Amino acid sequence: MLFASLASLLLSALPVKSVVVPQAAVSDHIFANPVAVPTGQNVTIAGVNTYVSLPKGDFDKSRAVVILMDVFGFGKTDNFTDTWADAGFAAYMPDYLLGDPLPQDNSVPADIWLVNHTEAITTPPLLAVLDALKVQGVYQIGVSGYCFGGLYATRLTQNNTVAVATMAHPSFLDIPDDYELVKAQSHVPVQINSAEFDTGLTPALADEIDQVMVGYVPGYNHTAFAGVGHGFAVSANASDPVQVAAKEGAFNISSNWIRSHFDSN
């Protein structure tokens, strides 16, 4: 696919920043059926409801990708997790929101919801799942965080809890402080996908991260997608070829980033 080859090119060059202008997606795009029946299942890991999707056939059970969801929780993202499994990764999506996602009907104000979903509340169940996976023999864990999950991908990077991290349109970051901490103490390769019209991680804030991360030895890539806004890597209007192409592009870059750094360890 177009974006698969693009991802390989970006990874080989390891630039601080690349800008992608999404083109119309090919007809057999990987997110062609957004309403497909999920192929994974919900299981309880360390007391935490976790959506698990595994590759078909043989796969490396010592490596896994943990999907860090946005504020809206499971929903459509179970199919998204299946796409990671289709790409060959054992994929786990823990419900660190503890069954209480932000309602999409605006029935609960976001500021009130956030009071009950602070890092002190949401981090323990996430760490419990990661620890359980390690006990089960998963010695390399990659994380892919989206929006709210990008904060946790950053925290796990700062603390060297995972082997490799990627995220898209991360939210609730303290910039540049969070990435000054990453550069000072982390050895985790990290990749960020940002959106031109994101009002959270604005292009200016993303550029601040880039400035901090120049010379980051473990590896850093920032890919900026033109023509899309916040949430593009999780949800795309199927009738908008630019949105679909951007979503695919972000997935391919993220999955190639994790795969390449798994292979290098």
C-alpha positions in Angstrom: 0.0 0.0 0.0 1.0 3.6 -0.5 1.3 4.4 3.1 3.1 1.2 4.0 5.9 2.2 1.7 5.8 5.8 3.0 6.1 4.5 6.5 9.2 2.4 5.7 10.8 5.5 4.1 10.1 7.6 7.1 11.4 5.0 9.5 14.6 4.5 7.6 15.3 8.3 7.7 14.2 8.8 11.2 13.5 12.6 10.7 12.5 14.8 13.6 9.4 15.8 11.7 7.7 14.7 8.5 4.6 16.3 6.9 2.1 14.1 5.1 -0.5 15.4 2.8 -3.1 12.5 2.6 -4.2 11.5 -0.8 -7.3 9.4 -1.6 -7.2 6.0 0.0 -6.9 2.9 -2.2 -10.0 0.8 -2.7 -8.8 -2.0 -0.5 -7.9 0.2 2.4 -7.4 -1.5 5.8 -10.4 0.3 7.4 -12.8 -0.6 4.6 -15.4 -2.1 7.0 -15.7 0.1 10.1 -18.8 -1.9 11.2 -17.2 -5.3 11.1 -18.0 -7.7 13.9 -15.1 -7.6 16.4 -12.9 -10.7 16.2 -11.4 -10.3 19.7 -13.0 -10.8 23.1 -13.2 -9.2 26.5 -11.2 -10.9 29.2 -10.3 -10.0 32.7 -6.6 -9.4 33.3 -5.5 -8.4 36.8 -9.1 -7.6 37.6 -9.4 -5.2 34.6 -11.7 -5.7 31.7 -9.5 -5.9 28.7 -10.3 -6.3 25.0 -7.9 -8.9 23.5 -7.3 -9.5 19.8 -4.7 -12.0 18.7 -3.2 -12.6 15.2 -4.4 -15.6 13.3 -1.9 -18.5 13.2 1.5 -18.4 14.9 2.7 -15.2 16.5 5.4 -14.1 18.9 3.8 -14.4 22.3 6.7 -12.5 24.0 5.7 -9.2 22.4 2.4 -7.3 22.5 0.9 -3.9 21.8 -1.3 -2.2 24.4 -3.9 0.2 23.0 -4.5 3.2 25.2 -8.0 4.4 24.4 -9.4 7.9 24.3 -12.0 9.3 26.7 -14.9 7.5 24.8 -13.6 4.1 25.8 -14.2 0.8 24.0 -17.0 1.4 21.4 -15.7 1.4 17.8 -12.1 1.0 19.0 -12.5 -2.7 19.5 -12.5 -3.1 15.6 -9.5 -0.7 15.7 -7.7 -3.1 18.0 -8.5 -5.9 15.6 -6.6 -4.1 12.9 -3.5 -4.2 15.1 -4.0 -8.0 15.4 -4.4 -8.3 11.6 -1.0 -6.6 11.3 0.5 -9.4 13.3 0.5 -8.0 16.9 -1.0 -9.5 20.0 -3.2 -6.5 20.9 -4.6 -5.6 24.3 -6.9 -2.7 25.1 -7.4 -2.4 28.9 -10.4 -0.5 30.2 -8.5 1.9 32.4 -11.6 4.1 32.5 -13.2 1.3 34.6 -16.4 1.1 32.6 -17.1 4.8 32.8 -16.2 6.5 29.5 -17.2 10.1 28.7 -20.7 10.0 27.3 -20.8 11.1 23.7 -24.3 12.7 24.2 -22.7 15.4 26.4 -24.9 14.3 29.4 -21.8 14.7 31.6 -19.6 17.8 31.3 -16.0 16.8 30.4 -14.6 18.8 33.4 -16.8 16.8 35.8 -15.9 13.5 34.2 -12.2 14.3 34.4 -12.4 14.7 38.2 -13.2 11.0 38.4 -10.6 9.9 35.8 -7.4 11.5 37.1 -4.1 9.8 36.6 -4.2 8.7 40.2 -7.4 6.7 39.4 -6.7 5.5 35.9 -3.0 4.6 36.1 -3.2 1.7 38.6 -5.5 -0.5 36.5 -3.3 0.2 33.4 -0.1 -0.7 35.3 -1.8 -3.8 36.7 -2.5 -5.1 33.2 1.0 -4.3 32.0 2.5 -6.1 35.0 0.3 -9.1 34.4 1.3 -9.4 30.8 5.0 -9.3 31.8 4.3 -12.1 34.3 2.7 -14.1 31.5 6.0 -13.8 29.5 5.4 -10.7 27.4 8.9 -9.2 27.8 8.5 -6.4 25.2 5.4 -4.2 25.3 4.7 -1.4 22.8 2.0 1.1 23.5 -0.1 3.1 21.1 -2.0 6.0 22.8 -4.8 8.0 21.3 -6.0 11.5 22.6 -6.4 10.9 26.3 -4.3 7.7 25.9 -1.4 9.8 24.6 -0.9 11.2 28.1 -0.4 7.6 29.4 1.9 6.7 26.5 4.0 9.6 27.5 4.0 8.7 31.2 5.0 5.1 30.4 7.8 6.5 28.2 9.0 8.8 30.9 9.1 5.9 33.4 10.7 3.4 30.9 7.8 1.0 31.6 7.5 -0.1 28.0 9.9 -0.9 25.1 8.5 1.5 22.5 5.7 4.0 22.3 3.6 5.7 19.6 0.7 8.1 20.0 -1.7 10.2 17.9 -3.1 13.6 18.8 -2.1 13.2 22.5 -4.0 15.4 25.0 -3.5 16.8 28.5 0.3 17.1 28.1 2.4 19.8 29.8 4.5 21.0 26.9 7.5 21.3 26.9 8.0 20.0 30.4 6.7 16.5 29.8 9.1 16.0 26.9 12.0 17.6 28.6 11.5 14.8 31.2 11.3 12.2 28.4 14.6 13.4 27.0 16.3 13.6 30.4 15.5 10.1 31.6 13.9 7.8 29.0 15.4 5.2 26.7 12.1 4.5 25.0 11.8 5.2 21.2 8.7 7.5 20.8 6.7 8.5 17.7 3.9 11.1 17.5 1.2 11.6 14.8 -0.3 15.1 14.9 -3.1 16.8 13.0 -3.0 20.2 11.2 -6.3 21.3 12.8 -5.9 19.9 16.3 -6.9 22.4 18.9 -5.3 20.4 21.7 -1.8 19.4 20.4 -1.6 22.4 18.0 1.1 22.5 15.3 2.9 25.1 17.5 2.9 22.8 20.5 4.0 19.8 18.4 6.9 22.0 17.1 7.9 22.7 20.8 8.1 18.9 21.3 10.3 18.6 18.2 12.7 21.3 19.5 13.0 19.4 22.8 13.5 16.0 21.2 16.3 17.0 18.7 19.1 14.5 19.3 17.0 12.1 21.4 19.2 9.0 21.1 16.6 6.2 21.5 14.7 7.5 18.5 12.0 10.1 17.8 9.7 10.7 14.9 6.9 13.3 14.5 4.6 12.9 11.5 2.2 15.8 10.9 -0.9 15.1 8.8 -2.3 17.9 6.8 -6.0 18.5 6.3 -7.3 16.6 9.4 -8.2 17.4 13.0 -8.1 15.9 16.4 -9.1 12.2 16.6 -8.2 11.5 13.0 -6.2 8.4 13.8 -9.1 6.7 15.5 -12.2 7.9 13.6 -12.6 8.8 10.0 -15.6 9.7 7.9 -15.7 6.7 5.4 -16.9 9.0 2.7 -14.0 11.4 3.0 -10.9 9.9 1.3 -8.5 12.3 2.9 -9.6 11.3 6.4 -9.5 7.6 5.6 -6.0 8.0 4.1 -4.8 9.9 7.1 -6.1 7.3 9.5 -4.4 4.6 7.4 -1.2 6.5 7.2 -1.0 7.1 11.0 -1.7 3.4 11.6 1.0 2.2 9.2 3.6 4.6 10.5 2.7 3.7 14.1 2.7 -0.1 13.5 6.0 0.1 11.5 7.5 2.1 14.3 6.7 -0.5 16.9 7.6 -3.4 14.7 11.0 -1.9 13.8 11.9 -1.2 17.4 10.7 -4.6 18.5 13.0 -6.1 15.9 16.0 -4.0 17.0 15.9 -5.3 20.5 
